[in-house]
Amino acid sequence: MKLADVLDIAIRTDPGLVRSHNEDAVFADAETGLAVLADGMGGYKAGEVASGMATAMLARTLGNLLAKKEGGRFSYSPSMDVAHHLAEEIATVNSAIFNAAASQSRYAGMGTTLVVACYVDNALVVAHLGDSRLYRLRENRFEQLTRDHSLLQEQIDCGMISVDEARFSNNRNLVTRALGVDPVVEPEIHQHDVQVGDTYLICSDGLTDMVDDDEIALTVQTLNENLLLAADQLIHLANDNGGRDNISVILVKVRGESAPARSWWQKLLLRRT
């Protein structure tokens, strides 16, 4: 079964009610099983340059890689190979953004958060930097699969503040890891098993700062069979609560299992049998 028949995807992005322009960038493609979300930061419009560079470059390079996976171009486990390529491509994009910021004063200090999700071999390989997030709805359980790279998360982890207190902290938007800010960056990369019926939400902090997890979960659960409506409703909720930042969401529902990619030696054995 082709990926386009397996994955349902909805994308929405909105500037919110306060910002004059949108520094988020999003991309998703059911045919390759790739989704990318970046939330830019920096001087005037520099953030949208960083997020746009990240999304465009990764959509092209990773999209080409994933489109070829049925051709047996992986050297070993497809998901392991994708994780390896993810790290390489993110390093390339990091250098491109960092060098652009260093060479043009108007882009000085720009960077972006990042979530990249690749569906391959019935698994989800996820790389992330910063405080944009990936959630999973499986049956009735809604959980955050990424851990924020932020000062606030570090304060929660060491017991300085509680999760409830964190919602009112002045340190909400201080990230400790981002793309393009330093010459070298280390993305956090994990692989997650995928089950038929799973729904995944990738979002910027413009959603999670405005809407608590319980309300996000209820919306995704209630509108799970209509992803476009669910995405619109999440944007609506964030704006109803103030819309202080750009808001972006990608929703992906897994409708079935995909055929696993076969290596060249597996294809040779099939031809001989």
SULWOCOR-V855700 format. One record per pair of residues at least 24 apart in sequence whose C-alpha atoms are under 10 Angstrom apart, sorted by the first residue. I is the first residue (numbers start at 1). J is the second residue. Records with the same first field share a line. If there is no record, write none. Layout:
I=J ; J
This chain:
1=256 ; 257 ; 258 ; 259 ; 260
2=30 ; 31 ; 32 ; 256 ; 257 ; 258 ; 259
3=29 ; 30 ; 31 ; 32 ; 33 ; 119 ; 120 ; 254 ; 255 ; 256 ; 257 ; 258 ; 259
4=29 ; 30 ; 31 ; 32 ; 33 ; 255 ; 258
5=30 ; 31 ; 254 ; 255 ; 256 ; 257 ; 258
6=30 ; 31 ; 33 ; 196 ; 253 ; 254 ; 255 ; 256 ; 257 ; 258 ; 259
7=31 ; 32 ; 33 ; 119 ; 196 ; 199 ; 251 ; 252 ; 253 ; 254 ; 255 ; 256 ; 257 ; 258
8=33 ; 199 ; 225 ; 226 ; 227 ; 228 ; 251 ; 252 ; 253 ; 254 ; 255
9=33 ; 35 ; 199 ; 200 ; 201 ; 226 ; 227 ; 228 ; 231 ; 250 ; 251 ; 252 ; 253 ; 254
10=201 ; 226 ; 227 ; 228 ; 229 ; 230 ; 231 ; 232 ; 249 ; 250 ; 251 ; 252 ; 253
11=35 ; 37 ; 202 ; 203 ; 227 ; 228 ; 231 ; 232 ; 248 ; 249 ; 250 ; 251 ; 252
12=203 ; 228 ; 230 ; 231 ; 232 ; 234 ; 235 ; 247 ; 248 ; 249 ; 250 ; 251
13=203 ; 204 ; 206 ; 231 ; 232 ; 235 ; 246 ; 247 ; 248 ; 249 ; 250
14=206 ; 232 ; 235 ; 236 ; 238 ; 239 ; 243 ; 245 ; 246 ; 247 ; 248 ; 249
15=206 ; 235 ; 239 ; 243 ; 244 ; 245 ; 246 ; 247 ; 248
16=206 ; 207 ; 235 ; 236 ; 238 ; 239 ; 240 ; 242 ; 243 ; 244 ; 245 ; 246 ; 247 ; 248
17=238 ; 239 ; 240 ; 241 ; 242 ; 243 ; 244 ; 245 ; 246 ; 247
18=239 ; 242 ; 243 ; 244 ; 245 ; 246
19=243 ; 244 ; 245 ; 246
20=45 ; 245 ; 246
21=45 ; 48 ; 245 ; 246
22=47 ; 48 ; 245 ; 246 ; 247 ; 248
23=47 ; 48 ; 49 ; 50 ; 51 ; 52 ; 112 ; 245 ; 246 ; 247 ; 248
24=48 ; 49 ; 50 ; 51 ; 52 ; 55 ; 112 ; 113 ; 203 ; 204 ; 206 ; 245 ; 246 ; 247 ; 248 ; 249
25=49 ; 50 ; 51 ; 52 ; 53 ; 54 ; 55 ; 56 ; 112 ; 114 ; 204 ; 246 ; 248
26=51 ; 52 ; 54 ; 55 ; 56 ; 59 ; 114 ; 115 ; 202 ; 203 ; 204 ; 248 ; 249 ; 250
27=52 ; 55 ; 56 ; 58 ; 59 ; 116 ; 250
28=55 ; 59 ; 63 ; 116 ; 117 ; 118 ; 250 ; 251 ; 252
29=59 ; 63 ; 118
30=119 ; 252
31=63 ; 66 ; 67
32=59 ; 62 ; 63 ; 64 ; 65 ; 66 ; 67 ; 68 ; 69 ; 118 ; 119 ; 120
33=62 ; 63 ; 66 ; 67 ; 117 ; 118 ; 119 ; 120 ; 124 ; 252
34=58 ; 59 ; 62 ; 63 ; 66 ; 67 ; 116 ; 117 ; 118 ; 119 ; 120 ; 124 ; 125
35=59 ; 62 ; 63 ; 115 ; 116 ; 117 ; 118 ; 119 ; 126 ; 202 ; 250 ; 251 ; 252
36=114 ; 115 ; 116 ; 117 ; 118 ; 126 ; 127 ; 128 ; 202 ; 203 ; 250
37=112 ; 113 ; 114 ; 115 ; 116 ; 117 ; 128 ; 132 ; 133 ; 134 ; 202 ; 203 ; 204 ; 248 ; 249 ; 250
38=111 ; 112 ; 113 ; 114 ; 115 ; 116 ; 128 ; 129 ; 130 ; 132 ; 179 ; 203 ; 204 ; 248
39=111 ; 112 ; 113 ; 114 ; 115 ; 130 ; 131 ; 132 ; 178 ; 179 ; 203 ; 204 ; 205 ; 206 ; 246 ; 247 ; 248
40=110 ; 111 ; 112 ; 113 ; 114 ; 178 ; 179 ; 204 ; 246
41=109 ; 110 ; 111 ; 112 ; 113 ; 178 ; 179 ; 181
42=101 ; 106 ; 107 ; 108 ; 109 ; 110 ; 111 ; 112 ; 181
43=105 ; 106 ; 107 ; 108 ; 109 ; 110 ; 111
44=106 ; 107 ; 110
45=106 ; 107 ; 110
46=101 ; 106 ; 107 ; 108 ; 109 ; 110 ; 111 ; 112
47=107 ; 109 ; 110 ; 111 ; 112 ; 113
48=110 ; 111 ; 112
49=97 ; 100 ; 101 ; 107 ; 110 ; 111 ; 112
50=93 ; 94 ; 96 ; 97 ; 98 ; 100 ; 101 ; 107 ; 109 ; 110 ; 111 ; 112 ; 113 ; 179 ; 180 ; 181
51=97 ; 110 ; 111 ; 112 ; 113 ; 114 ; 179 ; 180
52=112
53=93 ; 94 ; 96 ; 97 ; 112
54=89 ; 90 ; 92 ; 93 ; 94 ; 96 ; 97 ; 111 ; 112 ; 113 ; 114 ; 179 ; 180
55=93 ; 114 ; 115 ; 116
56=93
57=89 ; 90 ; 92 ; 93 ; 96
58=86 ; 89 ; 90 ; 92 ; 93 ; 116
59=116
61=85 ; 86 ; 89
62=86 ; 89 ; 90 ; 116 ; 118
63=118
66=118 ; 119 ; 120
68=261
69=120 ; 121 ; 260 ; 261 ; 262 ; 263
70=259 ; 260 ; 261 ; 262 ; 263 ; 264
71=261 ; 262 ; 263 ; 264 ; 267
72=261 ; 262 ; 263 ; 264 ; 265 ; 266 ; 267
73=261 ; 262 ; 263 ; 264
74=261 ; 262 ; 263 ; 264
75=263 ; 264
76=262 ; 263
77=121 ; 261 ; 262 ; 263
78=120 ; 121 ; 123 ; 260 ; 261 ; 262 ; 263
79=118 ; 119 ; 120 ; 121 ; 122 ; 123 ; 124 ; 125 ; 191 ; 192 ; 261
80=120 ; 125 ; 190 ; 191
82=118 ; 119 ; 120 ; 124 ; 125 ; 126
83=118 ; 124 ; 125 ; 126 ; 127 ; 189 ; 190 ; 191
84=189
86=116 ; 117 ; 118 ; 125 ; 126 ; 127 ; 187 ; 189
87=127 ; 185 ; 186 ; 187 ; 188 ; 189
90=114 ; 116 ; 127 ; 128 ; 179 ; 180 ; 184 ; 185 ; 186 ; 187
91=179 ; 180 ; 183 ; 184 ; 185 ; 186 ; 187
92=180 ; 184
93=179 ; 180
94=178 ; 179 ; 180 ; 181 ; 182 ; 183 ; 184 ; 185 ; 186
95=179 ; 180 ; 181 ; 182 ; 183 ; 184 ; 185
96=179 ; 180 ; 183
97=179 ; 180 ; 181 ; 182 ; 183
98=179 ; 180 ; 181 ; 182 ; 183 ; 184
99=180 ; 181 ; 182 ; 183
100=180
101=180 ; 181
102=181
108=181
109=180 ; 181 ; 182
110=178 ; 179 ; 180 ; 181
111=177 ; 178 ; 179 ; 180 ; 181 ; 182
112=175 ; 177 ; 178 ; 179 ; 180 ; 181
113=149 ; 175 ; 177 ; 178 ; 179 ; 180 ; 204 ; 205
114=177 ; 178 ; 179 ; 187 ; 203 ; 204
115=146 ; 187 ; 188 ; 189 ; 202 ; 203 ; 204
116=189 ; 202
117=189 ; 190 ; 191 ; 200 ; 202
118=191
119=191 ; 192 ; 193 ; 194 ; 254 ; 258
120=194 ; 258 ; 259 ; 260 ; 261
121=193 ; 194 ; 257 ; 258 ; 259 ; 260 ; 261 ; 262
122=192 ; 193 ; 194 ; 195 ; 196 ; 254 ; 256 ; 257 ; 258 ; 259 ; 260 ; 261
123=191 ; 192 ; 193 ; 194 ; 195 ; 257 ; 258 ; 260
124=190 ; 191 ; 192 ; 193 ; 194 ; 200
125=189 ; 190 ; 191 ; 192 ; 193
126=187 ; 188 ; 189 ; 190 ; 191 ; 192
127=186 ; 187 ; 188 ; 189 ; 190 ; 191
128=177 ; 178 ; 179 ; 186 ; 187 ; 188 ; 189 ; 190
129=175 ; 176 ; 177 ; 178 ; 179 ; 185 ; 186 ; 187 ; 188 ; 189
130=173 ; 174 ; 175 ; 176 ; 177 ; 178 ; 179 ; 187 ; 188 ; 204 ; 205
131=172 ; 173 ; 174 ; 175 ; 176 ; 177 ; 178 ; 203 ; 204 ; 205 ; 208
132=175 ; 202 ; 203 ; 204 ; 205 ; 206 ; 207 ; 208 ; 248 ; 249
133=201 ; 202 ; 203 ; 204 ; 205 ; 207 ; 208 ; 249
134=200 ; 201 ; 202 ; 203 ; 204 ; 249 ; 250 ; 251
135=199 ; 200 ; 201 ; 202 ; 203 ; 213 ; 216 ; 217 ; 251
136=194 ; 198 ; 199 ; 200 ; 201 ; 202 ; 217 ; 220 ; 251 ; 252 ; 253
137=197 ; 198 ; 199 ; 200 ; 201 ; 217 ; 220 ; 221 ; 224 ; 253
138=194 ; 195 ; 196 ; 197 ; 198 ; 199 ; 200 ; 221
139=195 ; 196 ; 197 ; 198 ; 199 ; 221
140=217 ; 218 ; 221
141=217 ; 221
142=199 ; 200 ; 201 ; 213 ; 214 ; 216 ; 217 ; 218 ; 220 ; 221
143=200 ; 201 ; 213 ; 217
144=200 ; 201 ; 202 ; 213
145=190 ; 192 ; 200 ; 201
146=188 ; 189 ; 190 ; 202
147=188
148=175 ; 176 ; 177
149=174 ; 175 ; 176 ; 177 ; 178 ; 187 ; 188
150=174 ; 175 ; 176 ; 177 ; 178
151=175 ; 176 ; 177
152=176
167=208 ; 209 ; 210 ; 212
168=209
172=205 ; 209
173=205 ; 209
194=254 ; 256 ; 257
195=254 ; 255 ; 256 ; 257
196=253 ; 254 ; 255 ; 256 ; 257 ; 258
197=224 ; 253 ; 254 ; 255 ; 256 ; 257
198=224 ; 252 ; 253 ; 254 ; 255 ; 256
199=224 ; 225 ; 227 ; 251 ; 252 ; 253 ; 254 ; 255
200=250 ; 251 ; 252 ; 253 ; 254
201=231 ; 249 ; 250 ; 251 ; 252 ; 253
202=248 ; 249 ; 250 ; 251 ; 252
203=234 ; 247 ; 248 ; 249 ; 250 ; 251
204=245 ; 246 ; 247 ; 248 ; 249 ; 250
205=245 ; 246 ; 247 ; 248 ; 249
206=235 ; 238 ; 239 ; 242 ; 243 ; 244 ; 245 ; 246 ; 247 ; 248 ; 249
207=234 ; 235 ; 236 ; 237 ; 238 ; 239 ; 241 ; 243 ; 244 ; 245 ; 246 ; 247 ; 248 ; 249
208=234 ; 238 ; 247
209=238 ; 241 ; 242 ; 243 ; 244 ; 245 ; 247
210=234 ; 235 ; 237 ; 238 ; 239 ; 240 ; 241 ; 242 ; 243 ; 244 ; 245 ; 247
211=235 ; 237 ; 238 ; 239 ; 240 ; 241 ; 242 ; 243
212=238
220=251
224=251 ; 252 ; 253
225=253
226=253
227=251 ; 252 ; 253
